[in-house]
């Protein structure tokens, strides 16, 4: 496992949804699943991505 400082890992503390975005990502950090399901704004936790992260949602490391 190695850190990937060019990417950030986001995970929702409420539902567990996760994604990996570029470290320069400046979009919303609110969980899209919680917002769609319950209408609640739940802030996703953000940390430096690791090589062994397997996000449920988008993985920007795989983008062309």
C-alpha positions as CSV (number, residue, x, y, z in Angstrom):
1,X,0.0,0.0,0.0
2,X,1.4,3.4,-1.0
3,X,0.0,6.8,-0.8
4,X,-1.0,8.6,-4.0
5,X,-0.8,12.3,-3.2
6,X,-2.2,13.3,-6.5
7,X,-5.5,11.8,-5.6
8,X,-7.9,12.1,-2.6
9,X,-10.2,9.3,-1.3
10,X,-13.7,10.4,-0.1
11,X,-15.9,8.2,2.1
12,X,-19.3,8.9,3.6
13,X,-19.4,8.2,7.4
14,X,-23.1,7.5,7.2
15,X,-23.6,5.2,4.2
16,X,-20.1,4.1,3.3
17,X,-20.2,5.4,-0.3
18,X,-16.7,6.2,-1.5
19,X,-14.9,7.7,-4.5
20,X,-11.4,8.8,-5.6
21,X,-10.9,12.3,-7.1
22,X,-7.9,14.3,-8.2
23,X,-6.4,16.2,-5.3
24,X,-7.2,19.4,-7.1
25,X,-11.0,18.5,-7.0
26,X,-13.0,21.5,-5.9
27,X,-16.5,20.2,-6.2
28,X,-19.0,19.4,-3.5
29,X,-17.8,17.1,-0.6
30,X,-21.4,16.1,0.2
31,X,-22.4,12.5,-0.3
32,X,-24.5,12.2,-3.4
33,X,-26.3,9.0,-2.2
34,X,-27.4,10.4,1.1
35,X,-28.6,13.6,-0.6
36,X,-30.6,11.5,-3.2
37,X,-32.0,9.0,-0.7
38,X,-32.8,11.0,2.4
39,X,-32.3,14.6,1.3
40,X,-29.7,15.1,4.1
41,X,-26.4,16.8,3.6
42,X,-23.7,14.5,4.9
43,X,-20.1,15.7,4.4
44,X,-17.7,13.0,3.1
45,X,-14.4,12.4,4.9
46,X,-11.4,13.2,2.7
47,X,-7.8,11.8,2.9
48,X,-4.9,11.1,0.6
49,X,-5.7,8.1,-1.6
50,X,-3.8,4.8,-1.2
51,X,-3.0,2.3,-3.9
52,X,-5.2,-0.4,-2.3
53,X,-8.4,1.9,-2.1
54,X,-11.3,0.4,-4.0
55,X,-14.0,3.0,-4.2
56,X,-17.6,2.2,-4.9
57,X,-18.1,5.3,-7.1
58,X,-15.9,7.2,-9.5
59,X,-12.2,6.4,-9.5
60,X,-10.3,9.3,-11.2
61,X,-7.1,7.1,-11.2
62,X,-8.7,5.1,-14.0
63,X,-9.7,8.1,-16.2
64,X,-8.1,8.4,-19.6
